[in-house]
Amino acid sequence: MRYPIIMDIKEKIITVAKAKKVFKASDVRERSPEFSRQYISSIISKMVDRGELYREGSGRWSTYALPEYQDYLGHRIHKRL
């Protein structure tokens, strides 16, 4: 029965992404303290793999954006295929 939890965190990630345009995992963590940073990062990585988010940078310096806001990221965008 983990699906409702995953959908809940995905909705929160998308809400943060729409509000900030470019965000970090820590931005989601601030709004969702019930989830660990590691769990949030794991869900974000899966969303990047599926093409639902774009990532710039790596590790703690990673920033993310929805595809419609990818122009707000710098030039080092990673989209996993």
Secondary structure as UniProt FT lines:
FT   HELIX           3..20
FT   HELIX           25..31
FT   TURN            33..34
FT   HELIX           37..49
FT   TURN            50..51
FT   STRAND          54..56
FT   HELIX           59..61
FT   STRAND          63..65
FT   HELIX           67..72
FT   STRAND          77..78
//
